Amino acid sequence: MAEPERIKPDCELIGQNGNIYNLMGIASRTLRESGMKQQAEEMFERITGGDCRDYYQALGIIGEYVNITGPDEQDNTMTMGGM
């Protein structure tokens, strides 16, 4: 059975300092502010736990938890699966 799509808050990462730790911090803060502390901790562990091998894989994991947006796309709503 397929895993249900996650509800993901919008997170303005486009145009930010691209350091992966900075992006993880912004995404974690967005998740926590949206009442998703457990998802923030899970995302952090998946990226830093040793299974994540490169920057692009880390970005992909972040994108599983938040909708990556730019400054003109932020609308502070919750959406399903990035659609």
C-alpha positions, 0 to 999 in steps of 0.5 A: 500500500502506498504511503499517504501524502504528507501535509507540507507547509510552505518554506521559503528556501529559494534565494536563501544562503544555500548552506545545507545546515542553513536550509535545514534550520529554516525548514526545521523552524517552519515545521516546528512553527507549523506544529510538526516538531516530530517531522522536524526531528525526523527530517534532521535525523534522516539528513545527518544520520549517515544515510544521506550522501550528498547535497542534492539528496539532502535537498530532496529530503527537505522537499519531502517535509516542506514545499520549497518556495521562493520569496514571491510564492510564500502564502503561509498555507498548508498544501498536500504533496506540493501540488 
